[in-house]
Amino acid sequence: MTTLTTLQATGQASPPSRRNLADMRAKRTLANTLANTIYGRKSPYPNTLASRLLTDFTNCKLGKTIIGEGSYSKVLVMEHFNPETQTREHKALKLVKPEINPTSKKNVKLFGLTRKRPGGEWNALDKFGPHVLSASHAIALNNKTRDVFLFSAEKFQEYQKISQEERENLHYTLIGTVSEYIQGSKTLDKFGIISTEKVRIYGTQLLKGLKDIHSHSIIHRDMKPENVIVTQDGKEVKIIDLGFSRVADKERKRQSIKGSPIFAAPELLFNEGYNYKVDIYSLGITFLFMATGLDTLLDENGNNIDTLDCLRNFLSDPKEKAKNNLLKLVQDSNLRDLIKVLTQKEPENRPTAEEALNHPFFQVNA
């Protein structure tokens, strides 16, 4: 009679245990969700990524609804059991869209670990303060083996210390991140007109967040209301989405064009070389939209100025005129002046984030 013992003795596979069956079902469920929401059925990522998530996050489950989407990525809610706190926790799982090829030469150059300080969402693994959304893990693809790996923030910091020669053997390119999930939060652009007092509160927190980012030698490059989340109770804001961020070069200014043209500083639009002052300009335009409730710039006739106008017709300065048209709608004189100061055309005339916090607009209740 064939028994379990004889099956094992003859080298035949033993039947899977209940634990293994549960693990297999969990992996299949996770992989199906990833295939259906992000990657598609033909993608090689769902199965390997599902395995990695289950290894690092106990009893991991994924929501089936996209909670956020940008030009390059989609975001799902991930739930897992934390053995340290003995509670279930929620995380935001952000994954690069399948049409963005992570193994292209351009993306490997920008987001590969071979760089001493890789850009984009790798920067989210730095330890920021309360007004910047940090990531706990990076999800990376091995360009040689096509395996998927998870790097904790601590592990990433270790990799930053190795020599450039050793770094050449790190064939990993970023394809996603895991970060805190702020339940009930909304992006700032969903709120319409924001009161002057709220602009003061949120503005203080955003400037502190930018100061934090800049202290890590990072330029955000895409500051706008869509990249700011407001907590459910409306008391706190956080800067999100470091996808366009780059490490500032002390020797020379950056020149690549990134971000949203409506919010972009003149020097960034015209490839003139720029530094962290582009974030100050973008935050000024963000304050302008917060105070007016508008989400675009208007010309003298009240018509929308689209992004192409900002790029093609900047020599005739429609953006500057449009900004001044909107400033007329800002009732608080100190807020008007703050926006003017932050959005000065010459970057050297703009304050740092720390200097901006000393503007009279923020000193009302000081």
Secondary structure, 3 states (H helix, E strand, C coil): CCCHHHHHHCCCCCCCCHHHHHHHHHHHHHHHHHHHHHHCCCCCHHHHHHHHHHHHCEEEEECCCCCEECCCEEEEEEEEEECCCCEEEEEEEEEECCCCCCCCHHHHHHHECCCCCCCHHHHHHCCCCCCECCEEEEEEEECCCCCEEEEEHHHHHHHCCCCHHHHCCCCEEEEEEEEECCCCCEEHHHCCCCCHHHHHHHHHHHHHHHHHHHHCCEECCCCCHHHEEECCCCCCEEECCCCCCEECCCCCCECCCCCCCCCCCHHHHCCCCECCHHHHHHHHHHHHHHHHCCCCEECCCCCEECHHHHHHCHHHCHHHHHHHHHHCCCCCHHHHHHHHHHCCCCHHHCCCHHHHCCCHHHCCCC
